[in-house]
Amino acid sequence: MLCDLAEFDPAATGFTEDVIAKMNGHIADTDGVRLPWVWITEILLSEIESNRFEHPYTWDTFRLESGKFETALFLRASHVMNHLSTAPQMRTKFDALPIKTA
């Protein structure tokens, strides 16, 4: 449907193969062997977006040696783990985490 909307031939662009590869990558990321910090970061960003993370944090930009600017989230890991362990809505997620300390 996307190819029809964009009015190009999916066979000519490799679009279908690219989408399948990308989706398989996402599916692979959802299995049980994910790194704990990836799982914790996803949970944290969801909590920040929902305005439920009550500890101090800030977003800022900094320049890499290459001159490129990157955005970074600054916070304390102990605050993240405290939030996950004490927020009522986080109990089941915290219990499922393979790590419990910062």
C-alpha angles and dihedrals in degrees: 000000000000091000090050090050092049090043099231134122110256091206091058096051105039088237095143093052091047093051092047091049092048094048091047088053091053092047090051089053091059098062125103097264097071117130111264093232090058090053092045092048092052091050092046094050090050090052092048091049090050091050091239098117103094100180122096118273137149139196118224140161128236135182121247122218087259089061093249117132121232131189118230137186114224119202142121118272089216090059091053093051091044090054093048092049098045108032109097093221090054099054098100093043092048091048090053095051115107090218128049105183137062 
